[in-house]
């Protein structure tokens, strides 16, 4: 498997950001890390190995992004506008600095993916910038900012809380573009999945209300919030994606 490590200075974040790529060809897949995770997490946790056959066959090429959750969603700071502004800088880094590299490498628009907090980032980015991705495969995510900012929905916090801004999104071009993307959401019903079950069901209801087609799957009570299950789920859903 071809593996490359890269480091770039981000003008939006004012510091170096790292990422790795896995594979030589195929549809690009941008993977966001879990809470406070780094760019090497997906490899270390076994996620790359779970997709090795498809990577080696040239069907997909992974790009594993770095994260800054400790400066935004998981920061202990009480300045909520500053925390969400830092996240907005992260999304500008993804949109303006990392994605152009991914698109220049070929293979078409990327699939966005992630587990847990990574699922939140992947879904939130897709809903806000549907022209920048082909779709999303989100595993065990939360889809509301209440887990990080409580009841606050001021300013940019609202526009990073998918179940809120999707429910309030008017009919128009943005909603139509979201409807044209492939959306996969999965959550287990086992250990440590309680919040994720609640949020995934809430998101499912909002998507149905807005007429947004999506595959929403709830696995059984043995499927826990942990890497061994995410490995099974990601392999399964990439198989479904490539069959379509």
C-alpha positions in Angstrom: 0.0 0.0 0.0 1.3 3.4 -0.9 1.4 5.6 2.2 2.4 9.3 2.3 2.8 11.8 5.1 2.4 15.5 4.5 2.7 18.7 6.6 1.4 22.1 5.5 1.2 25.5 7.2 -2.4 26.5 7.5 -3.0 30.2 7.1 -6.5 29.9 8.5 -5.3 28.2 11.7 -1.9 29.8 11.9 0.1 26.6 12.5 1.2 23.4 10.8 -1.4 20.8 10.0 -0.5 17.2 9.1 -2.3 14.5 7.1 -1.6 11.1 5.6 -2.8 9.4 2.4 -3.2 5.7 1.8 -3.4 4.3 -1.7 -2.5 5.1 -5.2 -5.8 5.7 -7.0 -9.6 5.6 -6.7 -12.3 7.7 -5.1 -10.8 10.0 -2.5 -12.1 9.5 1.1 -11.5 12.2 3.6 -11.6 10.8 7.1 -12.1 13.1 10.2 -10.7 11.8 13.6 -12.7 11.1 16.7 -12.8 13.6 19.6 -9.3 15.1 20.2 -7.9 12.6 17.6 -5.0 13.2 15.3 -4.3 12.4 11.6 -2.6 9.1 12.5 -5.5 7.8 14.6 -7.4 6.0 11.8 -4.3 3.9 11.0 -3.4 3.2 14.6 -7.0 2.1 15.4 -7.1 -0.3 12.5 -9.4 1.7 10.2 -6.9 1.7 7.3 -6.5 -2.1 7.6 -10.3 -2.6 7.5 -10.3 -1.0 4.1 -7.0 -2.3 2.8 -8.4 -4.6 0.1 -10.3 -1.6 -1.5 -7.3 0.7 -1.1 -4.9 -1.8 -2.7 -7.4 -2.5 -5.5 -7.4 1.2 -6.4 -11.1 1.7 -5.6 -10.5 4.3 -2.9 -7.7 6.5 -1.6 -7.8 7.6 2.1 -6.9 11.1 3.3 -6.8 11.3 7.1 -7.2 14.8 8.4 -5.8 16.3 11.6 -8.1 17.7 14.2 -8.3 20.6 16.6 -11.2 19.6 18.8 -9.3 20.5 22.0 -9.3 24.2 20.8 -13.0 24.3 19.9 -15.7 21.7 20.9 -13.7 20.1 23.7 -12.0 23.3 25.0 -12.6 24.1 28.6 -12.8 27.8 27.8 -16.0 29.7 28.7 -15.8 32.0 25.6 -18.3 30.2 23.4 -18.0 32.6 20.4 -14.2 32.1 20.4 -14.5 28.4 20.6 -16.9 28.2 17.6 -14.8 30.7 15.7 -11.8 28.4 16.1 -13.9 25.6 14.6 -14.9 27.8 11.7 -11.2 28.4 11.0 -10.8 24.6 11.0 -13.5 24.3 8.4 -11.9 27.0 6.3 -8.7 25.0 6.5 -10.5 21.9 5.3 -12.4 23.8 2.5 -9.7 26.2 1.3 -6.4 24.3 2.0 -6.9 20.5 2.3 -9.7 19.9 -0.2 -8.0 21.6 -3.1 -5.1 19.1 -2.7 -7.5 16.2 -2.6 -9.4 17.4 -5.7 -6.1 18.1 -7.6 -5.0 14.4 -7.0 -8.0 13.2 -9.0 -10.7 10.6 -8.5 -13.7 12.9 -8.3 -15.4 14.5 -5.3 -14.4 12.9 -2.0 -16.5 10.8 0.3 -16.5 12.2 3.8 -16.3 9.8 6.7 -15.7 9.5 10.4 -16.6 7.8 13.6 -18.0 9.4 16.7 -16.9 13.1 16.6 -15.5 12.4 13.1 -19.0 11.5 12.0 -20.2 14.9 13.4 -17.5 16.8 11.4 -18.0 14.8 8.2 -21.8 15.2 8.3 -21.7 18.9 9.3 -19.3 19.7 6.5 -21.4 17.8 3.9 -24.6 19.6 4.9 -23.0 23.0 4.8 -20.9 22.5 1.7 -22.6 19.8 -0.4 -20.8 20.9 -3.6 -17.5 19.9 -2.1 -18.2 16.2 -1.5 -20.0 13.2 -3.1 -21.6 12.1 0.2 -20.9 10.9 3.7 -20.5 7.7 5.6 -21.0 8.6 9.3 -20.7 6.1 12.1 -21.9 6.6 15.7 -22.1 10.4 15.5 -23.9 13.1 17.4 -25.6 15.8 15.4 -26.3 18.6 17.9 -24.0 21.2 19.5 -25.9 20.8 22.8 -23.3 18.2 23.8 -20.6 20.9 23.7 -22.3 24.2 24.2 -25.4 23.3 26.1 -28.5 25.2 25.1 -26.6 28.0 23.4 -27.4 28.4 19.7 -26.1 31.9 19.1 -24.4 32.9 15.9 -22.2 30.3 14.4 -23.1 27.7 17.0 -26.5 27.3 15.3 -24.9 26.8 11.9 -22.8 23.9 13.3 -25.8 22.1 14.8 -27.1 20.0 12.0 -30.4 18.9 13.5 -31.2 22.6 14.1 -30.1 24.3 10.9 -31.4 21.4 8.7 -34.8 21.7 10.3 -34.9 25.4 9.7 -33.4 25.3 6.2 -35.8 26.8 3.6 -36.6 25.1 0.3 -34.0 26.1 -2.3 -30.8 25.3 -4.1 -28.8 24.3 -1.0 -31.4 21.8 0.2 -31.7 20.4 -3.4 -27.9 19.8 -3.5 -28.0 18.0 -0.2 -30.7 15.8 -1.5 -28.5 14.8 -4.5 -25.7 13.4 -2.3 -25.3 9.9 -1.0 -25.9 9.9 2.8 -25.2 6.9 5.1 -25.6 7.1 8.8 -25.1 4.1 11.1 -25.2 3.7 14.9 -25.0 0.6 17.1 -27.4 0.0 19.9 -24.8 -1.5 22.3 -22.5 0.0 25.0 -21.8 3.7 25.1 -24.1 4.5 22.2 -27.0 6.1 24.1 -26.4 9.7 23.0 -25.6 8.6 19.5 -28.8 6.6 19.2 -30.8 9.6 20.3 -29.1 12.0 17.9 -29.2 9.6 15.0 -32.9 9.1 15.5 -33.4 12.9 15.7 -31.4 13.4 12.5 -33.4 10.6 10.8 -36.6 12.4 11.6 -35.3 15.8 10.3 -34.0 14.2 7.1 -37.4 12.6 6.5 -39.2 15.8 7.2 -37.0 17.7 4.8 -37.3 15.1 2.1 -33.6 14.3 2.1 -32.9 10.7 1.0 -30.6 8.8 3.4 -29.7 5.3 4.5 -30.0 5.3 8.3 -29.0 2.0 9.9 -29.2 0.9 13.6 -27.1 -2.2 14.3 -28.0 -4.5 17.1 -27.4 -4.4 20.9 -24.0 -6.1 20.6 -22.7 -3.2 18.4 -20.9 -0.9 20.8 -19.3 2.5 20.4 -15.8 1.2 19.6 -13.4 0.5 16.8 -14.0 -3.2 16.2 -17.6 -2.4 15.3 -16.7 0.7 13.2 -14.3 -1.5 11.2 -17.2 -3.8 10.3 -19.5 -1.0 9.6 -17.2 1.0 7.3 -16.3 -2.1 5.3 -20.0 -2.9 4.9 -21.0 0.6 3.8 -18.2 1.1 1.4 -19.4 -2.1 -0.2 -22.9 -0.7 -0.5 -21.5 2.6 -1.9 -19.5 0.9 -4.6 -22.5 -1.3 -5.6 -24.6 1.8 -6.3 
